[in-house]
Amino acid sequence: MNIVNVSPFLEETPVTASAPCRIDMGGTLDIRTFYWPLSWLKPCTINMALDMRTTVRLLPYKPDYIKVSSRGFDSAEMPIHSVPFSHPLGLIFAVAYYFRAGGLHIEIESASPPRSALGGSSVAAVALITALAGVFKQTHGAEPLTLPKTALLAHAIEESTAGVPCGMQDHLAAVYGGINRWEWQENVNMPPFRRKQLISNEATMDFSNRLLLAYCGIPHISKDVNGVWIRQFLSGETRTQWIEIAQCSNRFAESLERHDIGEAIIAMNREMGIRKTMTPGVLDDLGDELISAAISGDCGARITGAGGGGCIWALGEPDAIEHLRPFWEKILSRREGARILDCGIDPLGVSTHS
């Protein structure tokens, strides 16, 4: 293995890249296990990039080694040729290994809580790929990565090391930012995704007033819930439910595009109800209370990602969201670490600077 020690370049020019995390509707449909059999429904996933960004800094380190430091994880350093992809920071090691980059200290700083179901690990991978691609462009004249190729590479590396099927929506939100509808591959001759912007960048600040995001104080492990959903779907046990989830996601996207928040809320709450019926474990008692309070207050509410801990987000008219906030704050106050996360829509995707 020819290791490329990047420390001499980084000693002169440390590199930083950042990308946004996301909230979502219709997640799981971005996993090919679901979108290929359901292609006749044109399943979609909608996500909204948040201005809580994950920042990756590349700093020089000793030759042939890589060190990773990230809040919520023990720092780890390994020889680049033997980094373990099964490590809690394995995705980051895998990206560095793909580039064969040694002499590297990767610092990761996230504005969102660790394992909060906002796509954090995928976001870090996108930011790291962007940063390393920039380094190799300057040092070796490598071709720059386009936005689609960045998302596809981040997804491919994550899925190859995760040991389970992975969706692509986290990578796409990190790369592109904003509020988008993602339609998935319908046949082998098409690109794997199509993007449709639902809310203009100029309107995102106003739309932020219609959102509320709560961290439930318990980290999540997405592959556990996704694993249940995949097994159920493959067995045929929940095929009807996933058909309706795909229909709800399309209805949500169409409603959002025409600024019909009321219809979007109906679709959102129905989709959440189906998921809860299939897997009650996606919500604990506190999460249940948050969802119920939102519905009682004429809002929609949904888990982020696969649930099972992490965050819950609400959608409503600005007055309804402001009315909901103190109710959620009271519920969250009962658990240490649980809280409202103040955030808005980030219209910008991944960016880098030296």
C-alpha positions in Angstrom: 0.0 0.0 0.0 1.5 3.3 -1.1 0.7 5.7 1.7 0.6 9.4 0.9 1.8 11.4 3.9 0.0 14.7 3.8 1.6 16.2 6.9 4.1 18.4 5.0 1.3 20.1 3.1 -0.9 20.5 6.2 2.0 22.0 8.2 1.8 24.9 5.8 -1.9 24.8 5.0 -4.3 23.2 7.5 -7.6 22.5 5.8 -11.2 22.8 7.1 -14.5 21.6 5.6 -18.0 21.6 7.0 -21.4 20.3 6.0 -24.9 20.5 7.5 -26.9 17.7 9.2 -30.6 17.2 8.4 -34.2 16.4 9.5 -36.2 14.2 7.2 -39.5 12.7 6.1 -39.6 9.4 4.1 -36.3 8.2 5.3 -35.6 4.5 4.8 -37.1 4.8 1.4 -33.6 5.9 0.3 -32.3 2.4 0.9 -32.3 0.3 -2.3 -33.9 -2.6 -0.5 -37.1 -0.5 -0.4 -36.9 1.8 -3.4 -36.3 -0.8 -6.1 -39.3 -3.0 -5.3 -41.4 0.1 -4.7 -40.2 1.9 -7.9 -43.6 1.8 -9.4 -44.7 4.3 -6.6 -41.8 6.7 -7.4 -40.8 6.7 -3.7 -39.1 9.8 -2.4 -37.4 11.1 0.6 -37.6 14.8 1.7 -34.8 16.3 3.9 -34.0 19.7 5.2 -30.5 20.7 5.9 -29.9 22.4 9.3 -27.5 25.1 10.2 -25.9 22.8 12.8 -22.8 21.9 10.8 -20.2 19.3 11.3 -16.6 20.7 10.8 -13.6 18.5 9.9 -10.1 19.9 10.4 -7.1 18.2 8.8 -3.9 18.7 10.8 -0.4 17.3 10.4 0.6 14.1 12.3 3.4 11.6 12.5 4.1 9.8 9.2 2.1 6.7 8.2 -0.4 7.3 11.1 -3.9 8.7 11.4 -5.5 10.1 14.5 -9.2 10.9 14.9 -10.6 13.1 17.6 -14.4 13.6 17.9 -16.7 14.8 20.7 -18.6 11.8 22.1 -15.9 9.3 21.2 -12.5 8.3 22.6 -9.7 9.6 20.4 -7.9 6.9 18.4 -4.7 6.7 16.4 -3.6 3.8 14.2 -1.1 3.1 11.4 -3.1 3.9 8.3 -2.4 0.5 6.7 -4.2 -1.4 9.6 -7.1 1.0 10.6 -10.2 -1.0 11.7 -13.4 -0.2 9.8 -15.4 -1.9 12.6 -14.2 0.8 15.1 -16.8 3.4 16.4 -14.9 5.8 14.2 -14.5 3.2 11.4 -16.2 5.3 8.7 -13.7 8.1 9.2 -10.8 5.6 9.1 -12.3 4.1 6.0 -12.4 7.4 4.2 -8.8 8.1 5.0 -7.8 4.6 3.9 -9.6 5.1 0.6 -7.4 8.2 0.0 -4.3 6.3 1.5 -3.7 9.5 3.5 -1.2 9.2 6.4 0.5 11.8 8.6 -3.0 13.0 9.4 -4.9 14.2 12.5 -8.6 14.5 11.8 -10.5 16.7 14.3 -14.3 16.5 14.1 -16.5 19.1 15.7 -20.3 18.8 15.4 -22.9 21.3 16.5 -25.4 18.5 16.9 -25.3 16.0 19.8 -23.4 12.7 19.1 -25.6 9.9 17.7 -28.7 12.2 17.5 -30.2 10.7 14.4 -29.4 13.8 12.3 -27.0 12.0 10.0 -23.9 13.1 11.8 -21.5 10.3 10.8 -22.5 10.6 7.1 -22.0 14.4 7.3 -18.5 14.0 8.7 -17.7 11.6 5.9 -18.8 14.1 3.3 -16.8 16.9 4.9 -13.7 14.7 5.2 -14.0 13.5 1.5 -14.3 17.1 0.4 -11.3 18.2 2.5 -9.1 15.3 1.4 -10.1 15.7 -2.2 -9.0 19.4 -2.0 -5.7 18.4 -0.5 -4.9 15.9 -3.3 -6.0 18.4 -5.9 -3.4 20.9 -4.6 -0.7 18.4 -4.0 -1.1 15.8 -6.8 -3.3 17.6 -9.4 -6.2 15.2 -8.7 -9.5 15.8 -10.5 -11.9 17.7 -8.3 -14.9 15.8 -7.1 -18.3 17.1 -8.3 -21.2 17.3 -5.8 -22.9 14.2 -7.1 -19.6 12.2 -7.0 -19.0 13.4 -3.5 -22.3 12.1 -2.3 -22.0 8.8 -4.2 -18.5 8.2 -2.8 -19.5 8.9 0.8 -22.5 6.6 0.5 -20.4 3.8 -1.1 -17.7 3.9 1.5 -20.3 4.0 4.4 -22.3 1.1 3.0 -19.3 -1.0 2.3 -18.1 -0.7 5.9 -21.4 -0.7 7.7 -22.3 -4.3 7.1 -26.0 -3.3 6.4 -27.7 -1.5 3.6 -27.5 2.3 4.0 -29.5 5.1 2.5 -28.2 8.1 0.7 -30.2 11.0 2.0 -27.8 12.0 4.8 -25.0 12.4 2.3 -27.2 14.3 -0.2 -28.4 16.8 2.4 -24.8 17.4 3.5 -23.6 17.9 0.0 -26.4 20.1 -1.3 -28.0 21.8 1.7 -31.5 23.4 1.5 -34.9 21.7 1.4 -35.1 19.0 -1.3 -37.2 16.1 -2.5 -35.0 13.1 -3.6 -36.4 10.6 -6.0 -34.6 7.3 -6.2 -33.4 5.1 -9.1 -36.3 3.6 -11.2 -34.2 1.6 -13.7 -30.5 0.7 -14.2 -30.1 3.3 -17.0 -30.9 6.2 -14.7 -28.7 8.1 -12.1 -29.3 6.8 -8.6 -31.1 10.0 -7.5 -32.9 13.0 -8.7 -33.1 16.3 -6.8 -36.0 18.7 -6.7 -35.7 21.8 -4.6 -39.0 22.3 -2.7 -38.4 25.6 -0.9 -36.1 28.3 -2.4 -33.0 29.3 -0.6 -34.5 32.8 -0.2 -37.5 31.4 1.6 -35.7 29.1 4.0 -35.4 31.6 6.8 -39.2 32.1 6.9 -39.6 28.3 6.7 -37.4 27.9 9.8 -40.1 29.5 11.9 -42.3 26.5 11.1 -39.9 24.0 12.7 -39.1 22.8 16.2 -36.4 20.2 17.0 -35.9 18.3 20.2 -33.1 16.1 21.3 -34.5 13.3 23.5 -31.3 12.8 25.5 -30.8 9.2 24.4 -28.3 8.3 21.6 -29.6 6.1 18.8 -28.2 3.3 16.7 -29.9 3.5 13.3 -28.9 0.1 12.1 -30.9 -1.6 14.8 -34.3 -0.1 13.8 -33.4 -0.2 10.1 -32.5 -3.9 10.5 -36.0 -4.7 11.8 -37.6 -2.7 9.0 -35.6 -4.5 6.4 -36.3 -7.9 7.7 -40.0 -7.2 8.0 -40.1 -5.8 4.4 -38.2 -8.7 2.9 -40.5 -11.2 4.6 -43.6 -9.5 3.1 -44.9 -8.8 6.6 -45.1 -5.0 6.2 -45.3 -4.5 2.4 -48.7 -2.8 2.6 -47.4 -0.4 5.3 -44.4 0.6 3.2 -46.6 1.3 0.2 -48.6 3.7 2.3 -45.4 5.3 3.7 -44.2 5.9 0.1 -47.6 7.5 -0.7 -47.4 9.7 2.5 -43.9 10.9 1.5 -45.1 11.9 -2.0 -48.1 13.6 -0.5 -45.8 15.5 2.0 -43.5 16.7 -0.8 -46.3 17.8 -3.0 -48.0 19.7 -0.1 -44.7 21.4 0.9 -44.1 22.5 -2.7 -47.4 24.3 -2.9 -47.0 25.7 0.7 -49.9 23.7 2.0 -48.6 23.1 5.6 -51.9 21.6 6.8 -51.8 18.8 4.2 -48.1 18.2 4.9 -48.9 17.8 8.6 -51.6 15.2 7.9 -49.2 13.2 5.7 -46.4 13.5 8.3 -48.5 12.3 11.2 -49.9 9.4 9.2 -46.4 8.3 8.2 -45.2 8.5 11.8 -48.2 6.5 13.0 -47.5 3.7 10.6 -43.8 3.4 11.7 -44.8 3.4 15.3 -47.3 0.5 14.6 -44.6 -1.5 12.8 -41.9 -0.9 15.5 -43.1 0.6 18.8 -39.5 0.9 19.9 -38.9 3.9 17.7 -40.4 6.0 20.4 -40.0 5.7 24.2 -42.5 7.3 26.7 -40.9 10.7 26.4 -40.9 10.6 22.6 -44.6 9.5 22.7 -45.4 12.6 24.8 -43.6 14.9 22.4 -45.5 13.5 19.4 -48.8 13.7 21.2 -48.3 17.3 22.3 -47.4 18.3 18.7 -50.5 16.6 17.3 -52.7 18.2 20.0 -51.2 21.6 19.0 -52.1 21.2 15.3 -48.5 20.3 14.3 -46.9 17.4 12.7 -44.2 15.5 14.5 -41.8 12.8 13.5 -38.6 11.0 14.5 -35.4 11.9 12.6 -33.7 9.1 10.8 -34.7 5.7 12.1 -35.6 6.9 15.6 -34.9 4.7 18.6 -33.4 7.7 20.4 -32.0 10.8 18.9 -34.3 13.7 17.8 -37.9 14.4 17.1 -38.9 17.4 14.9 -42.2 19.2 14.5 -43.8 21.2 11.6 -46.5 23.7 12.0 -47.6 27.3 11.4 -45.3 29.8 13.3 -48.0 30.5 16.0 -48.6 26.8 16.6 -44.8 26.1 16.8 -44.4 28.9 19.4 -47.3 27.5 21.4 -45.8 24.0 21.3 -42.3 25.1 22.4 -43.1 25.5 26.2 -44.9 22.1 26.2 -41.9 20.4 24.7 -39.5 22.2 27.0 -41.5 20.9 30.1 -41.5 17.3 28.8 -37.8 17.4 28.0 -36.9 18.9 31.4 -37.6 15.5 33.0 -34.6 13.9 31.3 -31.0 15.0 31.7 -29.5 16.2 28.5 -32.8 16.4 26.6 -33.5 19.8 25.2 -34.7 22.0 22.4 -32.0 22.4 19.7 -32.1 26.0 18.3 -31.5 25.7 14.6 -32.8 26.8 11.2 -32.5 25.7 7.6 -29.1 25.9 6.0 -29.4 26.7 2.3 -25.7 25.8 1.8 -24.1 22.4 1.4 -20.6 21.2 2.0 -17.8 23.9 1.8 -14.1 24.0 2.4 -11.4 26.5 3.1 -7.7 26.5 4.0 
